[in-house]
Amino acid sequence: MRMIKYIKCNGGITSNGDQNYINASYRLPVSGLNTFVEASFIYSNQQLGSNLTALNAKGDSNIATLRVSHY
């Protein structure tokens, strides 16, 4: 049985200095039968700029996921 673990971080996308996005995940095999558990977390925040600043629109989002998969 070959144990494969990885941590993936697709992070730090910034647009106009007013938008940020970070995605981190961890995948772990739980058996020798191609079954995996994966946990991930996504954070982003946005604030409109340029012509849309007067709208004062902004927001944050947090998404957590726990998944079991079998291949």
Protein Blocks (a to p, Z undefined) as FASTA:
>chain_A
ZZdddddddehiaehhlaccddddddddfbfnopacdddddddddddehjlmmnopacdd
dddddddddZZ
